[in-house]
Amino acid sequence: MGKNRQAPNGILGFPVAPLTEAGVLDLNGLEANIDFLLDRGLTSIFIACGAGELHAISNEEYRSMVEVAVKKTKGKVPLYTGVGGNITVALEQAKISEELGTDGYLILPPYLIDPSQEGLYNYLSEIIESTDLSAIVYNRDNCVMTTETLGKLCEYPQLVGFKDGVGNMETVAEFTHLFGDRLEWINGMPLAEVTMASYMNLGYNSYSSAISNYIPHISALYFEALKNGDKKVSKEIYGEVILPIHRIRKQKKGYAVSLIKAGMKIVGLPVTTNVRAPIAPVEEEHYAQLKEIIEKALEKYPVKISTTN
């Protein structure tokens, strides 16, 4: 391939786009978000993706977010950006990502159009081949790939990963069987911890964790329990933390983003609960429910403070 294209794996960190009370992008808040994820041991950073409200930021804001992420992650963990939507804008974002020195990008679905597989291949391949950065395709919404389409995309050395946000286990099993170690397989389902046990059985060893923005040590504890076959710990965390948060998340569309910001505010990170339209903020009732879950979780699973000098 000519260059090291080691795909990110493990628990992947997806920072938000912190906004002030006036709705202005807060780069200091973003720095704090990234520092928090790095300090808690997340294995990579994905900036300006779905959780980072890619749909609602300008390319100027995009560049600023990427610049902050590059400064914070340089030499520490892989840094990926989000690109997608309008093909012209996606290509501009890919160039910005390359110019600023990121490792790669996650390609989000095309804007509005429900494409044929030919059109989908053209969209993804044009972005993939536009730079020499590593690329991850995201199987979700109007970007659901067939075996043939993914197989053709695998001919590009830039393609290093496949993120699934559909949950069709028959297709997931077929993909991992056919393409095996060619790609890193990433669980991108809503609140990925909910389905991670099933995905691991099919060869998935990575996932994007929304709750890692506020309780990353609990996500890590759960993941380790799954890998080690510790059913007692995994069942307790699943029942006491993961499912209750997931039930709140399902109450309203857009909570995939706004509930993250609520959790971050609850644990004391410098972020407001502001989001940009068309995402709606978390309702007070749901905020209170999330706060109770997090407080109980932190009481039972406290953050271990390192005593190393």
N, C-alpha and C positions, 0 to 999 in steps of 0.2 A: 504493500500500500504506500510505502514511502514515508509514512509518518506514524507515530504512535496514536492509535485511535481507540485507546482504552475507554470504553463507555462508562459513565457514572453508574454506581450501583449502591445497594444498601438503602438507607432512608434519605430521600432527596428533599432538600429544603426549597420551599417556594415563598419568598418574601412577598409582602403585600406592597401596595402603593400608598404609604401613609399620607393622609391629607390633613391640613389644618382645619380649624373650625370654619374658615372662609373657603375651604375646598381647594386650597393651593397645595401642590405637591410638597411634602415635607422631607427634604433630603437628609436632615439630621435624624429624623425618625427612621428613615430607611437604613441609615448606617447602624443605628441601634438594633434594628431588626436582624440585619445580617450578622452583626457581632454576636447577638444572642444565639443564632443558629450555629455559628462556627464554634462558639464557646461550649455549646451542648453536644458537639461531636457529629453534626450532620455531614454527610459525605460529599455533598455538592450543593451548589446554589443555582437555582433557575430564576432568573430575574425577568420581570415584565412579561410574565405568562398569564394564565387565567386568574390566579390569585392576585397578581400584580395589575389587574384591570387593563390588560393590553388593549381591550376594545375601546377604552375611554381616555387614553393618554395620547398627547401629540407626539410627533417624532422628536421634537425638542426635549420634551419630558422623558421620552424613551432614551435618548442619548444621555441625558443627565443621570438617569437611573443606572444605566449600564456603566457609565464612568465611575459612579460610586461603588458598584459591585466589583469592578475590575480592581479598584484601589484596595478594597477590603479583602478580596480573595486571592490576589496574585500569589502564586506559589504555594497556596494552602490546599485548596480543593478545586475540582473542575468547575468552571463557570459556563452555564448555558443561558441563552436568552430565549424569549418567545418571539416567533415571527408568524405572520398569518393574516387571514382576512383578505382584503384587497390584494391581488397579486403584485401590483405595482408597489404598494406600501410594504408588502412582505419582502420584496427584493431590496428595497431601501433599508429595511431593518436588518436584513442579512448583511448588507454592505457595512452598515454601522457596526454590527457585531464583529465583523472581520477587522475593520479599521481599528477598533478599540482593543483588540487582542483577546477576545473571548475564545473558549474552546469549541463552542458549537451552539446549535439552537434546536429548540423543540418547535416543530411546525404545527401550528394550530389550523383548524379547518378553514376553507375558503369562505369568503363573505357571501352570505345569502343563497347562492346558487346551490342547487342539488345536482351535482355533476354525474355524468356517466363515469364508468371506470376509466375510460380513455381520457376524459377530461380531468379526472382526479389524478391520474398518473402524470399528465402533462403539468398540472399545477405543482405537485410534489417534486417531480424531477427537475423542473425549471428552478425551483428554489434550492434544491440539493446541489445541483451542478453550478450554481451561480457563484459559489465560493469554495474554498478548500477546507472549510470548517466541518467538523463532524455534525451529523444531523440525526434527529430522532423524529419519527413520524408518530402522529397521535390519532389513534383509531377511535373516533367518536362523532356523534351528531351527523353532519353531512359529509363526513370524511371516513366512511367505513369501507375498508379495503377487502378485496377478494384475495385468494391465494395467488392468483396469476399476477395481480397488480403488485402485491408485496414482493413476489419473486423477481419481477422485473426491476423493482426499486433496489433489491439486494445486489444488483449488478454494479451499483455505485459504491465505491469504497468509502465515500463520505458517510454513508448510512451506517450508524452504529447501534441504533435502538428502536424499539417498538413499544409505544405506550398504549395500553388498552383502557378505554373508558366506556365500553359497550357492555361487557359482561356476558357475551355469548360464549359459554364454556366449550361448546363443541368446536367453534372456530378457533378459540384460544388453544385448545388441545391440538388441533390440526396444524396451526402455525408453528407451535413449538416443536412438534414432531418433524415437520418438514424442514424447518430452517435452523433448529437446534442452537448451537453455539455461535451461529453467524451474527446474531443480534443479542443485545441485552434486553430482557423482557421486563417491562415496568408496569406495575398495577397502578392505573390512574382512575380507578372507579371512585365515585363520591365517597369520601371518608374511607380510604383504601384499607385501613385496618379491619373494616367490617368483613371484607372478602379475602384478606391476605392468606388465611389458612388454606383456602381452596386454590388460590393462584400458586402458592408454593408447591403444591402437589403436581402442578403442570410445568414447573421449571422457572417460575418467576421468583427472582431473588431481590427485587427492588420495588419500591413504591414511593409515590409522592404523598407526603403526610401533612394534612392541613393542621392537625392538632400539634404538630411539632413547632408551630409558631408560638405556642404558649405552654404546652406541657411535653416537650420533646423527650424528656427522660422516661416518661410513661410509655410513649410510643416505642422507644428503644427497649424498654423492659418487656413490653408485649412481644416485640419482634424476636428478641432473644429467647423468650419462652417458647415461641413457635418453633424456632430453629432447634432448640434443645429438647423438644418434646415435653416440656413442662406444662401439662394440661391444667394443673391446679391454678398456677399463676395466670396463664393465658385466659382461662375461663373466668376468673375473677375480674381481671381488667376488662375483658370483653363485656361482661354483664354490668359492671359498676361504672365504667367510664365510656367505653366506645359506643355501645348501643344507645345509652341515654343521650349522648351528644348527637348521634346520628338521627335520633328521633326528633330532636329540635331542628336539626338541619333540614329535615324533610318538610317542615312546616311551611316554608315559603321559598319560591324560586329566588336565587341570588344569595341565599345563605351560605353557599359555597365560598363566598368572598366575605360578606359582612359578618358572619359568625366568627370568622378568624379574627377580624379586628376586635370584635367584642371580647373574645378570649384573651387577646393580647392586652387589652385595657384592664381586664380583670386581674391579670397577674402583675400589673404595674409597669408594663412597657409604655414608652412615650408615643402613643398612637390614639387618635380619636376614633370614633365609630363611623365617621363620615365615609360614604362611598359615592361614586358617581352614577348618575342615571345611565341605563335603566335599572341598575341594581338598587334595591331598597334596603335601608338600614334595619338592624335588628330591633324588634319590638321590645318594649320594656319587660313584658312578661317573660319572653324567651331569654332576655339578658339575665334576669333574676334566676331563671332555671339553670342556665349555663353556669352562672356564678356559684350556685349551690353544688353542682356536680364537680366543678374544678376545686372548690375548697375542700370537699370531702376527699377527692382524689389526692390532693396534696397532703392532706392529713395522714392518709394511709400510705401514700408513696411519696415521701418527702424528697426534695432534691438533695443529693449527697454533695456536701461541700468538701472540696479537696483541701487537705491540710498540708499539702506539699508546698514548701517555701521556694 
